[in-house]
Amino acid sequence: MPCSITMSTEFFGPVAAREIEIPSLPKGTIVHGIRRRWYRERRRRKVGRAYDMALEITRVIPRGSEVLDVGCGNGFITHHLSAMLEVRVVGIDVMAKAEASIDYRRYNGAHIPLADNSVDAVLLCYVLHHAQHVSALLTEIRRVLRPNGQLVIYEDVPATLWDRFVCFTHNLKWRKRTGACTFRDATGWRTVFDEAGFEIARERQLSRLRNLTHPVCRRFYLLRARREINARAAHLANPHNRLSALLSKGNELPSYSSRAS
C-alpha cells in the first residue's frame, strides 16, 4: 500500500491511505521480536474476522454466484469468498491495491468499473457510512446487479450514547481519508434503501462484541431491487405459477405418506 494517496471523487472525499510503518530495529533484539509478533497477531485477527464474515455471507449468496465487494479494503473477505463460492470475486476500492491476492480493480469513487448486469451479488461491508453520496453509489450498484441480484450490507447503526461516541471517534480517524462519516439509525437506513429502489428481504441486529476495538450496535441487511420483488410477487400470486415454480426447483408436493412418516 502506498504511503499516501489523494483523490477527488464523487462518492468519497479526498483519500489518504497510510501504511503502518514499523520502526527499524536491529534484528535479534527482544524488542524487534515482540514487535514482529505483535504485527503478526494483528494480521491474524484481521484474517480471522474476515473469514467469519465471509462464512456468514455464504449463507445468503448461493455457490457459483459472481460477486462484487465494494470498498473491499485489505481484500481478505474477498479472498475467502472466492474459495468458499468457488468463483472469482471482484474487489474494488479507492486505494492502489489490496493486501490479499484477489481480482482487485481500482475504483475512482464515481463509476464502478464493471458492465451493466454483470454480478449476482454486491457486498458493502461497513462502507456506506463513508460514502459522501449514498444514493449515487446505490444507483451504480443497481446498474451492475443482474435481475433478482442481492445487495448484502453490514453497517454500524448507533442506538445509544455509547454507540454515538464510538462512531464519533471513528469519524475522527477517517474523515481526512474518506471524508466525513454519516451514521444513521435503523429508520434512517430503511428510508435510504427505499429511496434508492431497494427493499429489505432480510434484516437482523448483530452483537457489539463482534469487534472489541469498535463495540457499536450494527445490523445486517439483505436487499433486492424493489421492481424485481414486486414482479416476482405478482408472478407467484397466480396459483399455477406457484406450482410451476415448485416443480422447476425439483420439489414434490407433500403426500399423505410423507406426512405420516
GIZI-V953832 format. One record per residue. N is the residue number from 1. PHI is phi in radians with two decimals (none if undefined). PSI is psi as a letter, one per 30 degrees, with the letter a starting at -180 (* if undefined). Layout:
n=[N/N]
phi=[PHI/PHI]
psi=[PSI/PSI]
This chain:
n=[1/2/3/4/5/6/7/8/9/10/11/12/13/14/15/16/17/18/19/20/21/22/23/24/25/26/27/28/29/30/31/32/33/34/35/36/37/38/39/40/41/42/43/44/45/46/47/48/49/50/51/52/53/54/55/56/57/58/59/60/61/62/63/64/65/66/67/68/69/70/71/72/73/74/75/76/77/78/79/80/81/82/83/84/85/86/87/88/89/90/91/92/93/94/95/96/97/98/99/100/101/102/103/104/105/106/107/108/109/110/111/112/113/114/115/116/117/118/119/120/121/122/123/124/125/126/127/128/129/130/131/132/133/134/135/136/137/138/139/140/141/142/143/144/145/146/147/148/149/150/151/152/153/154/155/156/157/158/159/160/161/162/163/164/165/166/167/168/169/170/171/172/173/174/175/176/177/178/179/180/181/182/183/184/185/186/187/188/189/190/191/192/193/194/195/196/197/198/199/200/201/202/203/204/205/206/207/208/209/210/211/212/213/214/215/216/217/218/219/220/221/222/223/224/225/226/227/228/229/230/231/232/233/234/235/236/237/238/239/240/241/242/243/244/245/246/247/248/249/250/251/252/253/254/255/256/257/258/259/260/261]
phi=[none/-1.15/-1.20/-2.65/-2.31/-2.16/-2.31/-1.87/-2.25/-1.52/-1.45/-2.11/-1.34/-1.00/-2.02/-2.34/-1.66/-1.77/-1.48/-1.27/-1.75/-1.77/-0.98/-1.25/-2.29/-1.02/-1.11/1.69/-1.35/-1.11/-1.09/-1.08/-1.15/-1.12/-1.13/-1.07/-1.12/-1.07/-1.23/-1.15/-1.17/-1.05/-1.15/-1.08/-1.13/-1.09/-1.12/-1.14/-1.11/-1.12/-1.10/-1.07/-1.18/-1.08/-1.09/-1.17/-1.14/-1.14/-1.31/-2.04/-1.95/-1.09/-1.07/1.61/-1.24/-1.52/-2.16/-2.05/-1.83/-1.51/1.25/-1.23/1.09/-1.24/1.50/-1.20/-1.09/-1.03/-1.07/-1.12/-1.11/-0.99/-1.29/-1.23/-1.55/0.99/-2.72/-1.25/-1.90/-1.60/-2.03/-2.27/-2.84/-1.46/-1.46/-1.18/-2.79/-1.80/-1.23/-1.36/-1.48/-2.43/-1.40/-1.77/-2.27/-1.19/-1.89/-1.48/1.49/-2.21/-2.14/-1.23/-1.35/-2.44/-1.32/-1.07/0.87/-1.93/-2.34/-1.57/-2.66/-2.22/-1.91/-2.31/-1.66/0.98/-2.01/-1.04/-1.21/-1.53/-1.21/-1.46/-2.36/-1.08/-1.09/-1.15/-1.12/-1.16/-1.13/-1.11/-1.15/-1.09/-1.11/-1.49/-1.32/-1.33/-0.94/1.16/-1.22/-2.07/-2.06/-1.78/-2.23/-1.98/-2.61/-1.28/-2.28/-1.05/-2.10/-2.26/-1.09/-1.09/-1.02/-1.15/-1.16/-1.07/-1.16/-1.10/-1.17/-1.11/-1.14/-1.06/-1.28/-1.89/-1.11/-1.44/-1.79/-2.16/1.69/-1.09/-1.45/-2.14/-1.75/-2.22/-1.43/-1.03/-1.13/-1.10/-1.20/-1.07/-1.12/-1.07/-1.11/-1.14/-1.16/-1.51/1.58/-1.93/-2.07/-1.45/-1.52/-2.69/-2.69/-2.74/-1.46/-1.98/-1.27/-1.13/-1.37/-1.06/-2.41/-1.18/-1.45/-2.52/-1.39/-2.30/-1.12/-2.48/-2.37/-1.93/-2.22/-2.09/-2.00/-2.40/-1.07/-1.04/-1.12/-1.25/-1.13/-1.13/-1.12/-1.19/-1.10/-1.14/-1.15/-1.41/-1.14/-1.40/-0.98/-1.12/-1.20/-1.10/-1.13/-1.12/-1.13/-1.15/-1.19/-1.18/-1.55/1.41/-1.55/-1.84/-1.17/-1.10/-1.89/-1.15/-1.20/-1.20/-1.17/-1.17/-1.31]
psi=[k/l/e/k/k/k/k/j/l/e/e/k/a/k/k/j/j/k/k/k/k/j/k/k/l/k/k/f/l/e/e/e/e/e/e/e/e/e/e/e/e/e/e/e/e/e/e/e/e/e/e/e/e/e/e/e/e/f/f/f/j/k/k/f/k/k/k/k/j/k/h/f/b/f/g/e/e/e/e/e/e/e/e/e/f/h/l/k/k/k/k/k/l/f/l/e/l/l/e/l/j/l/i/k/k/k/k/g/f/e/k/k/h/l/l/k/h/f/l/f/k/k/k/i/j/h/e/e/f/f/k/f/i/e/e/e/e/e/e/e/e/e/e/f/k/l/k/g/l/k/j/k/k/k/k/k/i/k/f/l/e/e/e/e/e/e/e/e/e/e/e/e/e/f/f/f/e/g/l/k/k/j/k/l/l/e/e/e/e/e/e/e/e/e/f/f/g/l/k/j/f/k/k/l/k/l/k/f/g/e/j/f/f/i/i/l/k/l/l/k/k/j/l/l/k/e/e/e/e/e/e/e/e/e/e/f/f/k/e/e/e/e/e/e/e/e/e/f/g/g/k/k/k/k/l/e/e/e/e/e/*]
